[in-house]
Amino acid sequence: MLRLSWLISMGISLFGVLIIQHFFTVKPDDVANGGNLGALGLALVAPFIILSLFITFRFFTESARNAKDRLMRMIYLVFGFALLAAFIYYAIDFSNNVYASLGGDTKTPGSSIYRLPLINEYTNHVFLNFYTYGIVHTLSALIGVANGMVKPKQSPQ
């Protein structure tokens, strides 16, 4: 049952993040007049993301506690760190491509986002995308695995 709730919460929160990324980000050649509506979308999706992070932590804590041998626990850690490194690499590459399409970052004169705040209507998808979603959930899973390895399974009394 824990696996099913984990998968459902991951699906709902990922769907919310992808909706924010798609609908609340302005294209570089468009003009934004209404301010950053991505903050409103994030406020609506944040409870689901927080719940999903908690369920991810709990799922991997229980999974690490119930693993039969230390090798499986080490595989969890190695795979988690490899997945985290891949997400970070692709997140950096994605943000570099976005800033290149905008002509630079917020401190580059002549860019589309010059003197705007770091999180604005043009850069919502730099901070709210699949890669950052994967990074925070992988961190939650790694912390859960470490917690499951440190605290042994409690016997019923």
Accessible surface in RSA format (square Angstrom, percent):
REM  Atomic radii and reference values for relative SASA: ProtOr
REM  Chains: A
REM  Algorithm: Lee & Richards
REM  Probe-radius: 1.40
REM  Slices: 20
REM RES _ NUM      All-atoms   Total-Side   Main-Chain    Non-polar    All polar
REM                ABS   REL    ABS   REL    ABS   REL    ABS   REL    ABS   REL
RES MET A   1   186.86  96.8 140.91  93.3  45.95 109.4 123.22 104.8  63.64  84.3
RES LEU A   2    40.32  22.5  32.64  23.3   7.69  19.3  35.96  25.3   4.36  11.7
RES ARG A   3   153.98  64.6 152.07  77.5   1.90   4.5  45.82  62.6 108.16  65.5
RES LEU A   4    95.35  53.1  92.94  66.5   2.41   6.1  94.09  66.1   1.26   3.4
RES SER A   5    41.55  35.1  35.54  47.4   6.01  13.8  35.39  75.4   6.16   8.6
RES TRP A   6    41.89  16.8  41.89  20.3   0.00   0.0  41.89  22.3   0.00   0.0
RES LEU A   7    94.49  52.6  86.05  61.6   8.44  21.2  86.34  60.6   8.15  21.9
RES ILE A   8    91.62  52.1  85.48  63.7   6.14  14.8  91.10  65.6   0.53   1.4
RES SER A   9    10.44   8.8   5.30   7.1   5.14  11.8   9.72  20.7   0.72   1.0
RES MET A  10    44.61  23.1  44.04  29.1   0.57   1.4  44.32  37.7   0.29   0.4
RES GLY A  11    39.77  49.0   0.00   N/A  39.77  49.0  34.11  93.6   5.65  12.7
RES ILE A  12    88.14  50.2  81.50  60.7   6.64  16.0  84.59  60.9   3.55   9.6
RES SER A  13     0.07   0.1   0.00   0.0   0.07   0.2   0.07   0.1   0.00   0.0
RES LEU A  14    44.99  25.1  44.99  32.2   0.00   0.0  44.99  31.6   0.00   0.0
RES PHE A  15   134.79  67.4 132.43  82.0   2.36   6.1 134.37  81.5   0.42   1.2
RES GLY A  16     9.31  11.5   0.00   N/A   9.31  11.5   9.26  25.4   0.05   0.1
RES VAL A  17     4.81   3.2   4.81   4.4   0.00   0.0   4.81   4.2   0.00   0.0
RES LEU A  18    70.31  39.2  67.35  48.2   2.96   7.4  67.71  47.6   2.60   7.0
RES ILE A  19    60.50  34.4  59.23  44.1   1.27   3.1  60.48  43.6   0.02   0.1
RES ILE A  20     1.41   0.8   1.41   1.0   0.00   0.0   1.41   1.0   0.00   0.0
RES GLN A  21    43.69  24.4  39.84  29.1   3.84   9.1   7.54  16.1  36.14  27.4
RES HIS A  22   118.99  65.0 106.24  73.8  12.75  32.6  65.51  67.5  53.48  62.2
RES PHE A  23   142.47  71.3 113.57  70.3  28.90  75.2 116.07  70.4  26.39  75.5
RES PHE A  24    56.03  28.0  47.95  29.7   8.08  21.0  53.09  32.2   2.95   8.4
RES THR A  25    18.93  13.5   8.42   8.5  10.50  25.0   8.81  11.8  10.11  15.3
RES VAL A  26    35.79  23.5  30.18  27.3   5.61  13.5  34.51  30.0   1.28   3.5
RES LYS A  27   113.68  55.5 112.41  69.0   1.27   3.0  81.69  73.5  31.99  34.1
RES PRO A  28    55.29  40.3  43.40  39.6  11.89  43.2  43.61  36.0  11.67  72.6
RES ASP A  29   128.01  89.7  92.05  91.6  35.96  85.0  49.83 117.3  78.18  78.0
RES ASP A  30    72.06  50.5  64.36  64.1   7.70  18.2  16.83  39.6  55.23  55.1
RES VAL A  31   120.75  79.5  98.26  89.0  22.49  54.2  98.26  85.4  22.49  61.0
RES ALA A  32    25.85  23.8   2.37   3.7  23.47  53.4   6.59   9.3  19.25  51.0
RES ASN A  33   139.87  96.5  99.16  95.8  40.71  98.0  37.43  90.1 102.45  99.0
RES GLY A  34    65.39  80.6   0.00   N/A  65.39  80.6  36.81 101.0  28.58  64.0
RES GLY A  35    42.53  52.4   0.00   N/A  42.53  52.4  31.63  86.8  10.90  24.4
RES ASN A  36    45.48  31.4  24.16  23.3  21.32  51.3  16.84  40.5  28.64  27.7
RES LEU A  37   100.15  55.8  98.62  70.6   1.53   3.9  98.96  69.5   1.19   3.2
RES GLY A  38     1.59   2.0   0.00   N/A   1.59   2.0   1.46   4.0   0.13   0.3
RES ALA A  39    63.57  58.4  52.13  80.5  11.43  26.0  57.75  81.3   5.82  15.4
RES LEU A  40   104.96  58.5  99.48  71.2   5.48  13.8 103.30  72.5   1.66   4.5
RES GLY A  41     3.48   4.3   0.00   N/A   3.48   4.3   3.48   9.6   0.00   0.0
RES LEU A  42    66.49  37.0  66.49  47.6   0.00   0.0  66.49  46.7   0.00   0.0
RES ALA A  43    65.22  60.0  44.31  68.4  20.91  47.6  52.05  73.3  13.17  34.9
RES LEU A  44   120.22  67.0 110.80  79.3   9.42  23.7 113.00  79.4   7.22  19.4
RES VAL A  45    19.86  13.1  19.86  18.0   0.00   0.0  19.86  17.3   0.00   0.0
RES ALA A  46    31.17  28.7  30.13  46.5   1.04   2.4  31.17  43.9   0.00   0.0
RES PRO A  47    80.21  58.5  70.50  64.3   9.70  35.3  75.94  62.7   4.27  26.5
RES PHE A  48    99.04  49.6  97.41  60.3   1.63   4.2  97.94  59.4   1.11   3.2
RES ILE A  49    24.78  14.1  24.78  18.5   0.00   0.0  24.78  17.8   0.00   0.0
RES ILE A  50   116.11  66.1 115.21  85.8   0.91   2.2 115.21  83.0   0.91   2.5
RES LEU A  51    91.89  51.2  88.52  63.3   3.37   8.5  91.55  64.3   0.34   0.9
RES SER A  52     0.00   0.0   0.00   0.0   0.00   0.0   0.00   0.0   0.00   0.0
RES LEU A  53    47.33  26.4  46.44  33.2   0.89   2.2  46.60  32.7   0.73   2.0
RES PHE A  54   118.02  59.0 112.15  69.5   5.86  15.3 117.41  71.2   0.61   1.7
RES ILE A  55    20.27  11.5  20.27  15.1   0.00   0.0  20.27  14.6   0.00   0.0
RES THR A  56     1.99   1.4   1.99   2.0   0.00   0.0   1.99   2.7   0.00   0.0
RES PHE A  57    59.28  29.7  59.28  36.7   0.00   0.0  59.28  35.9   0.00   0.0
RES ARG A  58   118.19  49.6 116.36  59.3   1.83   4.4  22.95  31.4  95.24  57.7
RES PHE A  59    24.85  12.4  24.34  15.1   0.50   1.3  24.34  14.8   0.50   1.4
RES PHE A  60    38.14  19.1  38.14  23.6   0.00   0.0  38.14  23.1   0.00   0.0
RES THR A  61     7.19   5.1   7.19   7.3   0.00   0.0   7.19   9.7   0.00   0.0
RES GLU A  62    57.49  33.0  57.49  43.5   0.00   0.0  17.19  33.3  40.30  32.9
RES SER A  63    26.14  22.1  15.03  20.1  11.11  25.6  12.24  26.1  13.90  19.5
RES ALA A  64     0.00   0.0   0.00   0.0   0.00   0.0   0.00   0.0   0.00   0.0
RES ARG A  65    50.53  21.2  41.68  21.2   8.85  21.1   2.43   3.3  48.10  29.2
RES ASN A  66    72.90  50.3  55.92  54.0  16.98  40.9  28.33  68.2  44.57  43.1
RES ALA A  67    16.94  15.6   0.52   0.8  16.42  37.3  10.06  14.2   6.88  18.2
RES LYS A  68   199.58  97.4 162.39  99.6  37.18  88.5 113.12 101.8  86.46  92.1
RES ASP A  69    74.82  52.4  66.92  66.6   7.90  18.7  39.41  92.7  35.41  35.3
RES ARG A  70   172.18  72.3 168.99  86.1   3.19   7.6  66.58  91.0 105.60  64.0
RES LEU A  71   119.24  66.4 113.61  81.3   5.63  14.2 116.47  81.8   2.78   7.5
RES MET A  72    80.26  41.6  79.37  52.5   0.89   2.1  60.66  51.6  19.61  26.0
RES ARG A  73    51.82  21.8  51.82  26.4   0.00   0.0   1.28   1.7  50.54  30.6
RES MET A  74    85.05  44.0  84.99  56.2   0.07   0.2  82.34  70.0   2.71   3.6
RES ILE A  75    85.25  48.5  83.58  62.3   1.68   4.0  85.02  61.2   0.24   0.6
RES TYR A  76    51.96  24.3  46.03  26.2   5.94  15.5  27.74  20.8  24.22  29.9
RES LEU A  77    33.17  18.5  33.17  23.7   0.00   0.0  33.17  23.3   0.00   0.0
RES VAL A  78   101.68  66.9  97.50  88.3   4.18  10.1 100.46  87.3   1.23   3.3
RES PHE A  79   131.05  65.6 127.91  79.2   3.14   8.2 130.75  79.3   0.30   0.8
RES GLY A  80     8.51  10.5   0.00   N/A   8.51  10.5   8.51  23.4   0.00   0.0
RES PHE A  81   118.11  59.1 113.40  70.2   4.71  12.3 113.80  69.0   4.31  12.3
RES ALA A  82    60.37  55.5  45.26  69.9  15.10  34.4  54.01  76.1   6.36  16.9
RES LEU A  83    65.35  36.4  61.88  44.3   3.46   8.7  64.89  45.6   0.45   1.2
RES LEU A  84    21.62  12.0  21.62  15.5   0.00   0.0  21.62  15.2   0.00   0.0
RES ALA A  85    61.99  57.0  51.26  79.1  10.73  24.4  57.65  81.2   4.34  11.5
RES ALA A  86    42.32  38.9  34.93  53.9   7.40  16.8  41.63  58.6   0.69   1.8
RES PHE A  87    27.71  13.9  27.61  17.1   0.10   0.3  27.69  16.8   0.01   0.0
RES ILE A  88    73.42  41.8  73.24  54.6   0.18   0.4  73.42  52.9   0.00   0.0
RES TYR A  89   142.75  66.6 138.43  78.8   4.32  11.3  96.18  72.3  46.57  57.4
RES TYR A  90   111.70  52.1 110.15  62.7   1.55   4.0  63.83  48.0  47.87  59.0
RES ALA A  91    15.75  14.5  12.11  18.7   3.63   8.3  12.49  17.6   3.25   8.6
RES ILE A  92    99.85  56.8  98.90  73.7   0.95   2.3  99.85  71.9   0.00   0.0
RES ASP A  93    64.10  44.9  61.88  61.6   2.21   5.2   7.39  17.4  56.71  56.6
RES PHE A  94    51.19  25.6  48.79  30.2   2.39   6.2  50.91  30.9   0.27   0.8
RES SER A  95    21.45  18.1  21.45  28.6   0.00   0.0   9.32  19.9  12.12  17.0
RES ASN A  96    86.61  59.7  79.79  77.1   6.82  16.4  22.86  55.0  63.75  61.6
RES ASN A  97    88.97  61.4  81.65  78.9   7.32  17.6  23.59  56.8  65.38  63.2
RES VAL A  98    12.84   8.4  10.80   9.8   2.04   4.9  12.83  11.1   0.01   0.0
RES TYR A  99    41.61  19.4  41.37  23.5   0.24   0.6  37.79  28.4   3.82   4.7
RES ALA A 100    79.32  72.9  48.87  75.4  30.45  69.3  59.40  83.7  19.92  52.8
RES SER A 101    71.69  60.6  39.36  52.5  32.34  74.5  44.82  95.4  26.88  37.7
RES LEU A 102     4.62   2.6   1.70   1.2   2.92   7.3   2.97   2.1   1.65   4.5
RES GLY A 103    47.45  58.5   0.00   N/A  47.45  58.5  32.58  89.4  14.88  33.3
RES GLY A 104    16.73  20.6   0.00   N/A  16.73  20.6  16.13  44.3   0.61   1.4
RES ASP A 105    56.13  39.3  53.95  53.7   2.18   5.2  13.23  31.1  42.90  42.8
RES THR A 106    16.57  11.8  12.99  13.2   3.58   8.5   2.60   3.5  13.97  21.1
RES LYS A 107   172.00  83.9 152.39  93.5  19.60  46.7  99.25  89.3  72.74  77.5
RES THR A 108    52.27  37.2  49.70  50.4   2.57   6.1  36.63  49.2  15.64  23.6
RES PRO A 109    99.44  72.5  81.76  74.5  17.68  64.3  82.23  67.9  17.21 107.0
RES GLY A 110    80.77  99.6   0.00   N/A  80.77  99.6  42.49 116.6  38.28  85.7
RES SER A 111    11.24   9.5   0.00   0.0  11.24  25.9   0.21   0.5  11.03  15.5
RES SER A 112    58.84  49.7  28.51  38.0  30.34  69.9  18.03  38.4  40.82  57.2
RES ILE A 113     0.00   0.0   0.00   0.0   0.00   0.0   0.00   0.0   0.00   0.0
RES TYR A 114    80.42  37.5  64.88  36.9  15.54  40.4  39.81  29.9  40.61  50.1
RES ARG A 115   193.00  81.0 157.23  80.2  35.77  85.2  61.79  84.4 131.21  79.5
RES LEU A 116    60.67  33.8  52.49  37.6   8.17  20.5  53.18  37.3   7.49  20.1
RES PRO A 117    90.88  66.2  78.23  71.3  12.65  46.0  90.26  74.5   0.62   3.8
RES LEU A 118   102.41  57.0  94.93  67.9   7.47  18.8  94.96  66.7   7.44  20.0
RES ILE A 119    94.19  53.6  82.55  61.5  11.64  28.1  82.55  59.4  11.64  31.6
RES ASN A 120     3.10   2.1   1.98   1.9   1.12   2.7   3.10   7.5   0.00   0.0
RES GLU A 121    23.68  13.6  23.68  17.9   0.00   0.0   2.24   4.3  21.43  17.5
RES TYR A 122    21.16   9.9  20.95  11.9   0.21   0.6   5.22   3.9  15.94  19.6
RES THR A 123     0.00   0.0   0.00   0.0   0.00   0.0   0.00   0.0   0.00   0.0
RES ASN A 124     1.67   1.2   1.64   1.6   0.03   0.1   0.03   0.1   1.64   1.6
RES HIS A 125    35.39  19.3  35.39  24.6   0.00   0.0  22.18  22.9  13.21  15.4
RES VAL A 126    12.33   8.1   6.12   5.5   6.21  15.0   6.12   5.3   6.21  16.8
RES PHE A 127    65.11  32.6  56.99  35.3   8.12  21.1  57.32  34.8   7.79  22.3
RES LEU A 128    30.53  17.0  30.15  21.6   0.38   1.0  30.53  21.4   0.00   0.0
RES ASN A 129     2.77   1.9   2.77   2.7   0.00   0.0   1.94   4.7   0.83   0.8
RES PHE A 130    91.74  45.9  91.57  56.7   0.17   0.4  91.57  55.5   0.17   0.5
RES TYR A 131    61.81  28.9  61.81  35.2   0.00   0.0  19.71  14.8  42.10  51.9
RES THR A 132    38.76  27.6  37.92  38.4   0.84   2.0  35.31  47.4   3.45   5.2
RES TYR A 133    11.89   5.6   7.15   4.1   4.75  12.3  11.51   8.6   0.39   0.5
RES GLY A 134     6.06   7.5   0.00   N/A   6.06   7.5   6.00  16.5   0.06   0.1
RES ILE A 135    30.57  17.4  30.57  22.8   0.00   0.0  30.57  22.0   0.00   0.0
RES VAL A 136    62.41  41.1  59.02  53.4   3.39   8.2  59.81  52.0   2.61   7.1
RES HIS A 137     7.88   4.3   6.56   4.6   1.32   3.4   6.97   7.2   0.91   1.1
RES THR A 138     9.80   7.0   5.84   5.9   3.95   9.4   5.99   8.1   3.80   5.7
RES LEU A 139    76.33  42.5  76.33  54.6   0.00   0.0  76.33  53.6   0.00   0.0
RES SER A 140    14.50  12.3   8.82  11.8   5.68  13.1  11.62  24.8   2.88   4.0
RES ALA A 141    13.82  12.7  13.82  21.3   0.00   0.0  13.82  19.5   0.00   0.0
RES LEU A 142    13.53   7.5  11.54   8.3   1.99   5.0  12.03   8.5   1.50   4.0
RES ILE A 143   107.99  61.5 105.39  78.5   2.60   6.3 107.56  77.5   0.43   1.2
RES GLY A 144     0.00   0.0   0.00   N/A   0.00   0.0   0.00   0.0   0.00   0.0
RES VAL A 145     2.57   1.7   2.57   2.3   0.00   0.0   2.57   2.2   0.00   0.0
RES ALA A 146    45.16  41.5  42.99  66.3   2.17   4.9  45.16  63.6   0.00   0.0
RES ASN A 147    34.38  23.7  28.63  27.7   5.75  13.8  12.97  31.2  21.41  20.7
RES GLY A 148     1.37   1.7   0.00   N/A   1.37   1.7   0.00   0.0   1.37   3.1
RES MET A 149    53.74  27.8  31.19  20.6  22.55  53.7  29.99  25.5  23.75  31.5
RES VAL A 150   118.63  78.1  95.61  86.6  23.03  55.5 101.48  88.2  17.15  46.5
RES LYS A 151   115.16  56.2 114.29  70.1   0.86   2.1  63.17  56.9  51.99  55.4
RES PRO A 152   105.33  76.8  95.52  87.1   9.80  35.6 102.83  84.9   2.50  15.5
RES LYS A 153   140.33  68.5 116.26  71.3  24.08  57.3  71.50  64.4  68.83  73.3
RES GLN A 154   158.29  88.5 134.51  98.3  23.78  56.6  46.15  98.2 112.14  85.1
RES SER A 155    90.43  76.4  72.31  96.5  18.12  41.7  45.38  96.6  45.05  63.1
RES PRO A 156   134.76  98.2 102.81  93.7  31.95 116.1 114.62  94.6  20.14 125.2
RES GLN A 157   222.45 124.4 142.65 104.2  79.80 190.0  78.96 168.1 143.49 108.8
END  Absolute sums over single chains surface
CHAIN  1 A     9884.3       8431.7       1452.6       7078.7       2805.7
END  Absolute sums over all chains
TOTAL          9884.3       8431.7       1452.6       7078.7       2805.7
